[in-house]
Amino acid sequence: MGTDFYVFVGLAALALACLFWAISRFWRDTRGVEPQRISRRIRSAAGTPLFVDAKLASPQHSRWNQWAEAIERRLPGIAALRRLIAEAGSSGGLSSFAAWSLLLPLTALLVGGAARQGAPVLIAGAMVAALLPIGNLLRRRNKRMGLIEAQIPDALHLMVHAMQAGRSLASALRVVGSEGPSPIASEFRKTFDEINFGLSEESALANLAARVRIGDLRYFVVAVRIQRETGGNLAELLLSIAALVRQRIELRGSIRVMSAEGRLSAWILGLMPFIIAGAIAAINPKFLMVLWTDPVGINMVVSALALQSMGLLWMWRIIKIRV
């Protein structure tokens, strides 16, 4: 086995790891127990479907746009992809994502062909390049959602000060949209614009919870709707929610610090076998050939990978503490 085999195995493992990570994060954020429970509560309180775009104007679409929209509606996963692009705050739309998803694999194939690499290396390189756009969107989305989550207490305090000064809920949303930090200000501004152009407050808040899938923000939406049904002092309720969210953020940070040793151990134990195998393969390639030329060696590799996967999953479940 030559260098092409090692490169192919490494790139294929990286592509599969990225794909598994993306699927697991997407499933946890959209189909987990907590997001589903909060979505049902918001949907029952609003009485309207989530994420209903308020079409304030009806622009005349060209025939090409109508055909494109018809094709997109028939493709599976387009709605989830659009939602991911919106959550990432990407300036480019679906067309930009599709262009990059095609351009990067073609570039990888051209570069690999110019370097006269084998077919396995070309295929693995194209797979990794095809996953880069979705990985970039997930990274930007997680970073943006993390910023919004950290800004929720300050945004709620702004709303409280505005309401104590005699402003309504919609006006308090506008204060956060104009004076709050980015990126949470843009989301509150969208909510105020929807209310300002005729959408009900319940539907606008439901859209806010659907656009920003963060548990703390959805608790805020549910609390506001319950207060609208039962009555009470909304300013005091928002102060309590802000204090609770701040305590949750502090507790989450403390847990992350205390679990840092376990996460570092998982990274070291997970990468060390591959690093050592790569070093041995670079020094003496024939020493490791028995692992894929002999049936006993193949069984040892499969067993070792299975046991390592089970160990990493066990460690991840131990250090993963939900707050």
Protein Blocks (a to p, Z undefined) as FASTA:
>chain_A
ZZklmmmmmmmmmmmmmmmmmmmmmmmmmmmmklmmmmmmmmmmnopaehiacdfbacdd
dfklmmmmmmmmmpghklmmmmmmmmnopabdfklmmmmmmmmmmmmmmmmmmnopafkl
mmmmmmmmmmmmmmmmmmmmmmmmmmmmmmmmmmmmmmmmmmmnopafklmmmmmmmmmc
cfklmmmmmmmmmmmnopafklmmmmmmmmmccfklmmmmmmmmmmmmnopafklmmmmm
mmmmmmmmmmmmmmmmmmmmmmmmmmmmmmmmmmmmmmmmmmmmmlmmmmmmpmklmmmm
mmmmmmmmmmmmmmmmmmmccZZ
